Amino acid sequence: MMGAQTCHLITESFRRNSAGDREKALQVMLQVLQSCDHPAPDMFCLCGRIYKDIFLDSDCKDDASRDSAIEWYRKGFALQPSLYSGINLAVLLIVAGQQFETSMELRKIGVRLNSLLGRKGSLEKMNNYWDVGQFFSVSMLANDVGKAVQAAERLFRLKPAVWYLRSLVQNLLLIQRFKKPIIEHSPRQERLNFWLDIIFEATNEVTNGLRFPVRNTKS
């Protein structure tokens, strides 16, 4: 198990997000893993998260960090499958050029994610924004517009913390940017676009008042 001092160092590094903090946190984690006989899945995922953040900071150009993030999330998912590790692994595999239509690994991850999500119960009974956000992410990965709309509406009612929305938006933006799109011109697609705008705007810092997208219901 990681000591309290180690956890504090890593937490403070993420909180400050100053130059070099992620690299320091990564160095600590790699040292801990080298001396740990039975690492927990969360330890692998934390390394994945650090590499993923470094990749995002590079404007998605640092392929080496992307591939390292994939390997660490893959280890965590293999050791103990979870929605968190599986969603991040799937998103990064898509960023690396894989697609559900042609990737056996992605299809297996998708099946496992649906199974894990099913254990959470129906969307209507979910009262935790973590669960709803994961339902939303899985629906976006599956191109299930109807379920994505329902999840977005549910998420809005739960009033999640802005820091959580920022984390969610990272994956949503990567999915939109790299996933092979399915073109659909329909009222439900318009509703999804509306809710995506709401979520994206909620994570932006606005100095001149609050701005909210407005959906035109007449069209």
LUMMIMAR-640434 format. One record per residue (C-alpha): residue number from 0; chain; x, y, z. Coordinates in nm, 3 decimals. Layout:
<vexdrens>
+-----+------+---------+---------+---------+
: pos : unit :      xx :      yy :      zz :
+-----+------+---------+---------+---------+
: NUM :    A :       X :       Y :       Z :
...
+-----+------+---------+---------+---------+
</vexdrens>
This chain:
<vexdrens>
+-----+------+---------+---------+---------+
: pos : unit :      xx :      yy :      zz :
+-----+------+---------+---------+---------+
:   0 :    A :   0.000 :   0.000 :   0.000 :
:   1 :    A :   0.116 :   0.355 :  -0.066 :
:   2 :    A :   0.211 :   0.555 :   0.241 :
:   3 :    A :   0.025 :   0.868 :   0.348 :
:   4 :    A :   0.322 :   1.088 :   0.254 :
:   5 :    A :   0.333 :   0.943 :  -0.097 :
:   6 :    A :  -0.042 :   0.990 :  -0.149 :
:   7 :    A :  -0.015 :   1.349 :  -0.022 :
:   8 :    A :   0.265 :   1.427 :  -0.267 :
:   9 :    A :   0.074 :   1.290 :  -0.564 :
:  10 :    A :  -0.250 :   1.464 :  -0.461 :
:  11 :    A :  -0.075 :   1.798 :  -0.419 :
:  12 :    A :   0.093 :   1.760 :  -0.757 :
:  13 :    A :  -0.242 :   1.717 :  -0.930 :
:  14 :    A :  -0.393 :   2.004 :  -0.734 :
:  15 :    A :  -0.116 :   2.252 :  -0.813 :
:  16 :    A :  -0.069 :   2.137 :  -1.172 :
:  17 :    A :   0.251 :   2.340 :  -1.187 :
:  18 :    A :   0.532 :   2.279 :  -1.435 :
:  19 :    A :   0.699 :   1.947 :  -1.362 :
:  20 :    A :   0.442 :   1.830 :  -1.105 :
:  21 :    A :   0.306 :   1.548 :  -1.319 :
:  22 :    A :   0.655 :   1.422 :  -1.395 :
:  23 :    A :   0.737 :   1.421 :  -1.022 :
:  24 :    A :   0.414 :   1.234 :  -0.942 :
:  25 :    A :   0.490 :   0.982 :  -1.217 :
:  26 :    A :   0.842 :   0.926 :  -1.086 :
:  27 :    A :   0.706 :   0.858 :  -0.737 :
:  28 :    A :   0.444 :   0.616 :  -0.870 :
:  29 :    A :   0.696 :   0.422 :  -1.078 :
:  30 :    A :   0.924 :   0.390 :  -0.775 :
:  31 :    A :   0.634 :   0.266 :  -0.564 :
:  32 :    A :   0.535 :   0.008 :  -0.826 :
:  33 :    A :   0.890 :  -0.125 :  -0.847 :
:  34 :    A :   0.888 :  -0.199 :  -0.474 :
:  35 :    A :   0.530 :  -0.329 :  -0.457 :
:  36 :    A :   0.472 :  -0.705 :  -0.483 :
:  37 :    A :   0.096 :  -0.682 :  -0.530 :
:  38 :    A :   0.004 :  -0.342 :  -0.680 :
:  39 :    A :  -0.359 :  -0.236 :  -0.676 :
:  40 :    A :  -0.542 :  -0.163 :  -1.004 :
:  41 :    A :  -0.579 :   0.201 :  -0.896 :
:  42 :    A :  -0.202 :   0.236 :  -0.892 :
:  43 :    A :  -0.181 :   0.129 :  -1.256 :
:  44 :    A :  -0.468 :   0.364 :  -1.344 :
:  45 :    A :  -0.300 :   0.656 :  -1.168 :
:  46 :    A :   0.005 :   0.609 :  -1.390 :
:  47 :    A :  -0.231 :   0.596 :  -1.687 :
:  48 :    A :  -0.396 :   0.917 :  -1.578 :
:  49 :    A :  -0.064 :   1.099 :  -1.545 :
:  50 :    A :   0.049 :   0.990 :  -1.892 :
:  51 :    A :  -0.294 :   1.081 :  -2.031 :
:  52 :    A :  -0.268 :   1.432 :  -1.883 :
:  53 :    A :   0.078 :   1.473 :  -2.034 :
:  54 :    A :  -0.065 :   1.363 :  -2.369 :
:  55 :    A :  -0.351 :   1.614 :  -2.341 :
:  56 :    A :  -0.107 :   1.892 :  -2.248 :
:  57 :    A :   0.073 :   1.822 :  -2.576 :
:  58 :    A :  -0.248 :   1.895 :  -2.771 :
:  59 :    A :  -0.270 :   1.522 :  -2.841 :
:  60 :    A :   0.064 :   1.514 :  -3.024 :
:  61 :    A :   0.274 :   1.316 :  -2.774 :
:  62 :    A :   0.205 :   0.966 :  -2.904 :
:  63 :    A :   0.456 :   0.809 :  -2.666 :
:  64 :    A :   0.266 :   0.937 :  -2.362 :
:  65 :    A :  -0.062 :   0.826 :  -2.519 :
:  66 :    A :   0.072 :   0.475 :  -2.572 :
:  67 :    A :   0.211 :   0.464 :  -2.217 :
:  68 :    A :  -0.130 :   0.569 :  -2.083 :
:  69 :    A :  -0.291 :   0.288 :  -2.283 :
:  70 :    A :  -0.051 :   0.030 :  -2.138 :
:  71 :    A :  -0.110 :   0.137 :  -1.778 :
:  72 :    A :  -0.489 :   0.154 :  -1.812 :
:  73 :    A :  -0.477 :  -0.185 :  -1.987 :
:  74 :    A :  -0.289 :  -0.333 :  -1.691 :
:  75 :    A :  -0.539 :  -0.189 :  -1.445 :
:  76 :    A :  -0.836 :  -0.312 :  -1.648 :
:  77 :    A :  -0.685 :  -0.659 :  -1.684 :
:  78 :    A :  -0.616 :  -0.686 :  -1.312 :
:  79 :    A :  -0.962 :  -0.569 :  -1.208 :
:  80 :    A :  -1.202 :  -0.441 :  -1.475 :
:  81 :    A :  -1.379 :  -0.118 :  -1.380 :
:  82 :    A :  -1.582 :   0.142 :  -1.563 :
:  83 :    A :  -1.315 :   0.403 :  -1.496 :
:  84 :    A :  -1.022 :   0.205 :  -1.637 :
:  85 :    A :  -1.228 :   0.058 :  -1.921 :
:  86 :    A :  -1.368 :   0.390 :  -2.041 :
:  87 :    A :  -1.026 :   0.557 :  -2.038 :
:  88 :    A :  -0.868 :   0.259 :  -2.212 :
:  89 :    A :  -1.137 :   0.255 :  -2.481 :
:  90 :    A :  -1.113 :   0.631 :  -2.540 :
:  91 :    A :  -0.735 :   0.620 :  -2.574 :
:  92 :    A :  -0.747 :   0.321 :  -2.809 :
:  93 :    A :  -0.984 :   0.521 :  -3.029 :
:  94 :    A :  -0.743 :   0.817 :  -3.015 :
:  95 :    A :  -0.470 :   0.576 :  -3.128 :
:  96 :    A :  -0.674 :   0.491 :  -3.438 :
:  97 :    A :  -0.875 :   0.184 :  -3.339 :
:  98 :    A :  -1.249 :   0.157 :  -3.401 :
:  99 :    A :  -1.513 :  -0.074 :  -3.256 :
: 100 :    A :  -1.597 :  -0.204 :  -3.603 :
: 101 :    A :  -1.249 :  -0.349 :  -3.658 :
: 102 :    A :  -1.084 :  -0.387 :  -3.315 :
: 103 :    A :  -1.140 :  -0.710 :  -3.123 :
: 104 :    A :  -0.992 :  -0.551 :  -2.809 :
: 105 :    A :  -1.234 :  -0.260 :  -2.823 :
: 106 :    A :  -1.531 :  -0.490 :  -2.873 :
: 107 :    A :  -1.428 :  -0.700 :  -2.572 :
: 108 :    A :  -1.390 :  -0.384 :  -2.364 :
: 109 :    A :  -1.733 :  -0.267 :  -2.480 :
: 110 :    A :  -1.897 :  -0.593 :  -2.375 :
: 111 :    A :  -1.732 :  -0.573 :  -2.032 :
: 112 :    A :  -1.831 :  -0.208 :  -1.988 :
: 113 :    A :  -2.195 :  -0.289 :  -2.064 :
: 114 :    A :  -2.181 :  -0.571 :  -1.808 :
: 115 :    A :  -2.028 :  -0.345 :  -1.542 :
: 116 :    A :  -2.279 :  -0.072 :  -1.619 :
: 117 :    A :  -2.567 :  -0.318 :  -1.592 :
: 118 :    A :  -2.470 :  -0.390 :  -1.230 :
: 119 :    A :  -2.535 :  -0.025 :  -1.146 :
: 120 :    A :  -2.906 :  -0.065 :  -1.223 :
: 121 :    A :  -3.126 :   0.152 :  -1.442 :
: 122 :    A :  -3.031 :   0.509 :  -1.525 :
: 123 :    A :  -3.352 :   0.639 :  -1.362 :
: 124 :    A :  -3.241 :   0.502 :  -1.024 :
: 125 :    A :  -2.884 :   0.636 :  -1.039 :
: 126 :    A :  -2.831 :   0.915 :  -0.787 :
: 127 :    A :  -2.452 :   0.939 :  -0.810 :
: 128 :    A :  -2.313 :   1.168 :  -1.079 :
: 129 :    A :  -2.008 :   0.941 :  -1.115 :
: 130 :    A :  -2.234 :   0.655 :  -1.223 :
: 131 :    A :  -2.439 :   0.876 :  -1.455 :
: 132 :    A :  -2.126 :   1.026 :  -1.609 :
: 133 :    A :  -1.990 :   0.679 :  -1.679 :
: 134 :    A :  -2.326 :   0.580 :  -1.832 :
: 135 :    A :  -2.299 :   0.892 :  -2.050 :
: 136 :    A :  -1.944 :   0.808 :  -2.160 :
: 137 :    A :  -2.030 :   0.448 :  -2.246 :
: 138 :    A :  -2.334 :   0.566 :  -2.445 :
: 139 :    A :  -2.116 :   0.809 :  -2.641 :
: 140 :    A :  -1.863 :   0.534 :  -2.712 :
: 141 :    A :  -2.147 :   0.312 :  -2.837 :
: 142 :    A :  -2.299 :   0.592 :  -3.050 :
: 143 :    A :  -2.627 :   0.541 :  -2.860 :
: 144 :    A :  -2.771 :   0.890 :  -2.902 :
: 145 :    A :  -3.095 :   0.816 :  -2.716 :
: 146 :    A :  -2.924 :   0.687 :  -2.401 :
: 147 :    A :  -2.664 :   0.964 :  -2.418 :
: 148 :    A :  -2.942 :   1.225 :  -2.415 :
: 149 :    A :  -3.110 :   1.058 :  -2.117 :
: 150 :    A :  -2.780 :   1.043 :  -1.929 :
: 151 :    A :  -2.702 :   1.409 :  -2.001 :
: 152 :    A :  -3.042 :   1.517 :  -1.872 :
: 153 :    A :  -2.999 :   1.303 :  -1.561 :
: 154 :    A :  -2.651 :   1.442 :  -1.503 :
: 155 :    A :  -2.781 :   1.799 :  -1.524 :
: 156 :    A :  -3.038 :   1.730 :  -1.250 :
: 157 :    A :  -2.770 :   1.588 :  -1.018 :
: 158 :    A :  -2.567 :   1.913 :  -1.038 :
: 159 :    A :  -2.219 :   1.755 :  -1.052 :
: 160 :    A :  -1.909 :   1.942 :  -0.939 :
: 161 :    A :  -1.737 :   2.148 :  -1.208 :
: 162 :    A :  -1.408 :   1.963 :  -1.155 :
: 163 :    A :  -1.587 :   1.637 :  -1.235 :
: 164 :    A :  -1.745 :   1.784 :  -1.547 :
: 165 :    A :  -1.400 :   1.893 :  -1.666 :
: 166 :    A :  -1.278 :   1.535 :  -1.633 :
: 167 :    A :  -1.585 :   1.408 :  -1.818 :
: 168 :    A :  -1.546 :   1.668 :  -2.092 :
: 169 :    A :  -1.188 :   1.555 :  -2.159 :
: 170 :    A :  -1.312 :   1.215 :  -2.271 :
: 171 :    A :  -1.616 :   1.354 :  -2.454 :
: 172 :    A :  -1.395 :   1.586 :  -2.658 :
: 173 :    A :  -1.156 :   1.301 :  -2.742 :
: 174 :    A :  -1.448 :   1.081 :  -2.850 :
: 175 :    A :  -1.587 :   1.359 :  -3.073 :
: 176 :    A :  -1.245 :   1.433 :  -3.221 :
: 177 :    A :  -1.123 :   1.081 :  -3.293 :
: 178 :    A :  -1.419 :   0.844 :  -3.307 :
: 179 :    A :  -1.556 :   0.758 :  -3.649 :
: 180 :    A :  -1.878 :   0.961 :  -3.658 :
: 181 :    A :  -2.220 :   0.826 :  -3.743 :
: 182 :    A :  -2.403 :   1.105 :  -3.922 :
: 183 :    A :  -2.755 :   1.141 :  -3.790 :
: 184 :    A :  -2.981 :   1.440 :  -3.855 :
: 185 :    A :  -3.267 :   1.402 :  -3.612 :
: 186 :    A :  -3.437 :   1.582 :  -3.320 :
: 187 :    A :  -3.264 :   1.354 :  -3.070 :
: 188 :    A :  -2.923 :   1.434 :  -3.219 :
: 189 :    A :  -3.009 :   1.804 :  -3.181 :
: 190 :    A :  -3.099 :   1.739 :  -2.817 :
: 191 :    A :  -2.766 :   1.564 :  -2.761 :
: 192 :    A :  -2.578 :   1.853 :  -2.919 :
: 193 :    A :  -2.770 :   2.090 :  -2.693 :
: 194 :    A :  -2.673 :   1.899 :  -2.378 :
: 195 :    A :  -2.312 :   1.871 :  -2.490 :
: 196 :    A :  -2.307 :   2.249 :  -2.532 :
: 197 :    A :  -2.449 :   2.287 :  -2.180 :
: 198 :    A :  -2.183 :   2.059 :  -2.031 :
: 199 :    A :  -1.898 :   2.219 :  -2.224 :
: 200 :    A :  -2.011 :   2.569 :  -2.125 :
: 201 :    A :  -2.038 :   2.467 :  -1.760 :
: 202 :    A :  -1.666 :   2.389 :  -1.756 :
: 203 :    A :  -1.561 :   2.723 :  -1.905 :
: 204 :    A :  -1.461 :   3.008 :  -1.679 :
: 205 :    A :  -1.671 :   3.310 :  -1.772 :
: 206 :    A :  -1.580 :   3.650 :  -1.632 :
: 207 :    A :  -1.863 :   3.856 :  -1.780 :
: 208 :    A :  -2.161 :   3.674 :  -1.630 :
: 209 :    A :  -2.302 :   3.329 :  -1.701 :
: 210 :    A :  -2.379 :   3.193 :  -2.048 :
: 211 :    A :  -2.611 :   2.904 :  -2.125 :
: 212 :    A :  -2.698 :   2.757 :  -2.466 :
: 213 :    A :  -3.065 :   2.784 :  -2.559 :
: 214 :    A :  -3.239 :   2.516 :  -2.761 :
: 215 :    A :  -3.480 :   2.630 :  -3.028 :
: 216 :    A :  -3.784 :   2.408 :  -2.983 :
: 217 :    A :  -3.965 :   2.554 :  -3.287 :
: 218 :    A :  -3.737 :   2.388 :  -3.542 :
+-----+------+---------+---------+---------+
</vexdrens>
